[in-house]
Every structure is written in structure tokens, then in C-alpha cells.
Amino acid sequence: AAEAQFNFRRRTGELNLAKFTKNRSKLGLS
């Protein structure tokens, strides 16, 4: 169960990072 929760948090973190990166590129920041 702990491993599944860790994988879920890691996947969520990757999604948040991708969203953040996309927003930065949209603003023109590199």
C-alpha cells in the first residue's frame, strides 16, 4: 500500500511539473 501511494504521489508530481513547465513556456520564460 505504501508503495502504491508513493507511485501515486510521484506520478502526481510529474504531472504538476509538466503543467508548470508548460505554463512557463507559455509565458515565454525558459
C-alpha angles and dihedrals in degrees: 000000000000091000092051091050090050091051090049092051092047092050091048090049091052091051091049091049092050091049091048092049092049091051091050092051089047089055090049096248116138 
